[in-house]
Structure formats: C-alpha cells, structure tokens
C-alpha cells in the first residue's frame, strides 16, 4: 500500500479553494522553498510554512475528511497554506512518508475522536444531538414561532392583495415598501418569506416583461403563504417542504437520529463543490450522486470563522462510501453525512442523460416542490454552442435534436470559456443545475476523465 495514500490531482486540490485569489496564493506556495518538516501518511499531510511572522505556520490536512488546520489567522478554509501544501504533495514534491509531528498528531487524534472513527460512530455528522433542557419550554417556543410566522404570512397576503388591486405598475412607485415588508417577515421569524419578498423587489422594473415575471413570483409567494396557513391539512412530506421554504430548519442531528430517520448507504460520487460568501457567512454546497441508487444529494455547511470553519471539503471526482440521511420534504435533496465506511477514493465519470431527460427530471421535481428553482442533473455528450443570433450560449445534444440555454448567470464568467475550451467543439459530460433560467454548469470532465470545476 502506498504509505502516503492515494495522491490527489492538482485539479482536485484547486477545487477546494474558496476563491480564485486563494488558488493563486496557494500555487505560489506549491514549492519546497517555504516548507519544512513536511510529511505524509495514509490519512494526512503536514508541514510548516515560513510566513511574515517569526514562527512558521503549522499546517495539517486530514485527507480522509478532508479537514484542515493552520495556525495562520486566515478566515478562508482551506487557507493558502493548506492549498500550497496539498499542491506540493499532489505534484510529487518533497513530502516524505513518516509519522506526524507532535502538533499535527494531536490535532488529527482529536479530530478523529470527534468524528467517531475510533469507535465506529457517525463521522462528519456534525454536532452531537443534545436533548432540550426543558422539552415543554421548547414546545412552547416552537408554537410561538409558528404563530408569528402565520401572522407574517397573513400580513403578506394583504400586501399582495393591495398590489393586485392597485395594479402591478404601482410596484414601481412603492419599491421601498418591499424592503419594509421583508423586514417585517424577518421580525416574524420567517427568513424564507423575507428572501422571496426581496426577490419581488429585484424584479420590479428590472427589464422587458418585468410585470409578467413579477406576477409569477407573486403567485408563488401567495401559494407559499396559503400552504403555510393551511399546513395542518397538508401531507407530511409537503408540509416539511413548506416549513423549510418559510425558514423553519431541522437540526442535522435530528435528521440522523430522529424517530423518522432513515439513512441511505451508497458510494457517493462528488459532482461539485461550491463556496459562496455574503460577507457574514460562508456557505459550502457539495453535490453528490449515489452510484447504486442514482439519487442526487446536496450537503450544505456554514462557517466563516476560526471557531466555525467549513470543515467538510470534498473535491469533485472523489467517491465516498458513506451513509446519508435526507432532510424531510416532498422531493428530498438536502442530506447530512452519517457514518463513513471507507476513505475517499478517485471515482469514475458519472453517467448522464440528454437534454430531454434533464428537463423531465426538473419537471418531475417541480411537480413535488413548486418553489424549486433548479434540479441537479448530469448531461452527457453535449456540446457548448453560441445561441441563435449570437444571443447567449446553449448546450446541444450530440444528435442536434435538442438544446438547452445556459443560465444567464454563467454568461460573462470565465467558467463559460473554460467549458468551451474543454469541449473544443466536441461532446463533453457536464454536471450542473437545470432550472427555469436554463442550465448552470458547475463541473465538466475532460477527455481523460478528470473533473474540472467551472
């Protein structure tokens, strides 16, 4: 067995980077010069990197997680030192096999105990379940919140009624009132409703045909209001979807250990990893697909400070043999990670379908969850081509019978040119999100089967 474990590719390492600046900074540290006391074994890579301070930064990566620890003050995870160390290791640099340094071994041992690897517990499952100190008090708090959200939904219905009675054109003159309405929904502890109200504000006077788009958004918001106000009459899975759409969350530990918990074991292929930062919170979205079940899954994690890092990182192309527990809903997608049964390993190019199959998958999901913006799909043998009259881009099936426009959010981004260059006019396999805006590409596989994050 390789004493340093299965080395990652450079692309897999770069896929972990939170942004382009981190990729560039990590690349500059991917040389032996600044590093000392580097080493690796089957589960970790470690080393000390000379920085601007007197003491070198101590960096260690748990490659079975993966997880990261660095003594530098960066709030990015992984930081440039972790990326540089991994790039040095992936490139076959001077990282010798051996036993971890004492500081690295201490962190690795603590991490693996927390993950339950020594006792067969649920690795990566998040914080352990904590029973409420006072179940009755927790029940009363939940009831009060439901009442506040119901009051907010009723107020929002009145606002929508006023808008329709006065005409959609009146929305232009009262644009500021939408911000006030959104704030009222925050006060009602309904962040999901607040976010949709802000969407309404962004649609007003946003371009040609904005009244029809505003009407469509109002209809979806009205449907969500009415669904919540009559939630006791809804089937259980749909009621769970409505609760999540208005902003009521379910604890990950409850998903794993609750009375209705049900885990799905599979070999999960990592399709994409995306990080976003709103200035206050980092969000990591990891898309997976079961090799046996074919089920899609989305793992969400939140962080943004040394006290709350984005600990779980899975670059595209890896396979994870693990249990996943899906959050309740009419069309389950979000999942939390349970027990891992083997270390991550390189995986194959995912099987995919054509344009028609992708649209059908989104349509089926939309039937269960009408507030769904998009659904994850894998497209195989598609070619990026310019749209008609030079407007936008499309992905066309190999037979030329069907084409899917790219989401406008991808236009003007370097990812579009990456995809076009990767294709070179030939069919490729692409993973992304298919929705009412079009297709948003996230990962593509080159002719050698190597995933490239877009």
Secondary structure as UniProt FT lines:
FT   TURN            3..4
FT   HELIX           10..14
FT   TURN            15..16
FT   HELIX           20..28
FT   TURN            33..34
FT   STRAND          35..40
FT   STRAND          44..49
FT   STRAND          57..62
FT   TURN            63..66
FT   STRAND          67..70
FT   HELIX           80..90
FT   TURN            91..92
FT   STRAND          96..97
FT   HELIX           102..115
FT   TURN            116..120
FT   TURN            123..124
FT   HELIX           135..166
FT   TURN            168..169
FT   HELIX           170..173
FT   HELIX           175..187
FT   TURN            188..189
FT   HELIX           191..203
FT   TURN            204..205
FT   TURN            208..209
FT   HELIX           210..229
FT   HELIX           231..233
FT   HELIX           236..246
FT   HELIX           252..257
FT   TURN            259..260
FT   STRAND          263..277
FT   STRAND          282..290
FT   TURN            291..293
FT   STRAND          296..303
FT   TURN            306..307
FT   TURN            316..317
FT   STRAND          318..326
FT   TURN            330..331
FT   STRAND          334..340
FT   STRAND          345..346
FT   HELIX           355..368
FT   TURN            370..371
FT   STRAND          374..386
FT   HELIX           388..390
FT   STRAND          393..397
FT   TURN            398..399
FT   STRAND          403..406
FT   HELIX           408..410
FT   TURN            411..412
FT   HELIX           414..423
FT   TURN            424..425
FT   STRAND          428..435
FT   TURN            436..437
FT   STRAND          438..445
FT   TURN            447..448
FT   STRAND          451..453
//
